[in-house]
């Protein structure tokens, strides 16, 4: 078991030891996303329709008293 765990821990220490590699990955994703939008390419978003026909993208429905609104995730 120990020979399997040691290479995994070593790869994590090299990859994210100073946090720069992980931050660099986020920067790359942000650049690609921005380029996608600049060229007018659509970015697939999670959209669904609420009970009253309201369309919510990247959020959830809240329908008190049969009036639906979209609430961002995590709020």
Secondary structure as UniProt FT lines:
FT   HELIX           2..16
FT   HELIX           20..38
FT   TURN            39..40
FT   STRAND          47..49
FT   TURN            51..52
FT   STRAND          55..57
FT   STRAND          59..64
FT   TURN            65..66
FT   STRAND          67..72
FT   TURN            73..74
//
